[in-house]
Amino acid sequence: MIRINPALPHKPRVSVLVIYTGGTLGMVYDRPSGQLVPFNFEQVLDRVPEIHRLDFEIDLITLPDIIDSSNMNPTVWTELARLIQQHYTTYDSFVILHGTDTMAYTASALSFMLCNLHKPVILTGAQLPIGVARTDARENFITALEIAAAVDTDGLPMVPEVCVYFNSALLRGNRSTKQESVHFNAFHSENYPHLALAGVRIEYNRPFIRAYEPDRDLSVHTTLDPNVAILKLFPGITEPVVRAILDMPGLHGVVLETFGAGNAPTASWFLDALKRANDRGVVLFNVSQCEGGRVTQGQYQTSTRMNEIGVVSGADITTEAAITKLMFLLAQEPDPARLRQRLAEPICGEMSL
């Protein structure tokens, strides 16, 4: 562990633990090769000297194995959850530096794994490396630290939940989706308002931030079921493609990415494939392909049969939150009826009723 900013003796101690996982933010250009390469992130002060101006304590932990976010997996999510659990009583908040490609998946997974969380966990990253002159890494990192350390007039954390901060916007983690690969405004939250906007001042959208609940102790769940899949529908999808996924041995759950308000083909072979999967215990979770809006099963004839088969409506949940929620509940709920009930209800603000 590296101490970046020591606590100041004349102020109340506010402490933030930074966890570095990898990603574009922590890279620099190697002149001889002309390629992006990771640098020793413990030298972060050389790249972001502005951190010295922050008046709270900052410590840094780097994961033993730095990874590109494309290699993110449930094992790393478990490692992150355990790190937060291990240091939960020592620090007031946490900032996770993460690659952008799978950041929304990690934020969603941690929102379920860190039950009864009442401290900020802010994920951030960058579209350009910290070693590039025009990088967005410095602003994202510094503002994420400021939000993590922010408290209200009663000394309570401003955002006691898992969030994504990127390009001036703070989003609920399990409502965020990466939508841009070439612009700085990479993350959006189509179905839930931003939690804060950082301009000259950081303006918090208090009605939409989860309530602080200090009387409930943190409960960390580190078991996930990875035996899940995503089936994205498209016009002309064939029976062999659908069956290759739904009939997969050992499959426990499937997120169905359907059209519009949760609509799907009414071909008998398709509905029969869904029914066979449901009847053998595969949990089917219906999520819309649309970035905004919600699934309303039964609104159109094309989704009525899905209700009858037992497909669970995902309302306005994102695909990232849906797949991680499915992994979480499959590992936590042995009762199939209870599992489906919890899947259809919000656990930590990931969907609207």
C-alpha angles and dihedrals in degrees: 000000000000124000109221100173120017120217114268113239095219096055136061110269113259113174134192126190114209116205115196116203102166134258137131094309093069098051136099133189115264104217098206094052099028089224135121112256132176116256131206099280091200084077090063092125090067088060100034108031089161088081088079088068093061111100100217136077118270126187127182132216122183119202112245091240114041110208141186107248090242085072093052113131142164092272090063091045088056091049091052093047091050092048090054091046091049094052099031097109093042100054134049094214146353137231119196117200106210142164113263101232096075101016093112090053092052093046090050094047093049091049088062097038095050099062118189091012112177100171129075119265107185122187120199142156140154144258091217126041120261089243093063119094094228095043123145089207097093097053093043093049098044095045092046087055092049092050092047090054096042118117132181127239090281092054093252122136114267095220112026096180144071110285143170117226117195137149097351096314128104112204133185102261098229091048096053129101131181108240104160130058100173104034130068094238090075100151130061137176108205099175102039132045121251115266095219142355121214114214126129083325130021106249114200121210093216100180090062099045117096115258119258109252109181094163091071115077121228112262116194120203113195101174118096130171109228094185093107137108142194119232111195112196123219135171108278097023108161133226094244091055093050094044092047088064104033095044094047112135113250094016113149105173143012132198107214111208100205136178125275113319093006101297126158139174116292094211109136093233090056096048091044090053091052092048093049091051093047093047092055091052104266109145112228116203118191116216127171121241088218116101091221131032129043146260113267106180112205096023088108129031090243091067100037093087090053089062090051092049093053102254110160117233115234094199107199099340121136121241090245092055092041096056094044092045088052091051090048099048095042087059095043106039119058092175108085094206093049090046092055091046093053091044090059093049130068114259102179107359096289094129141018124243 
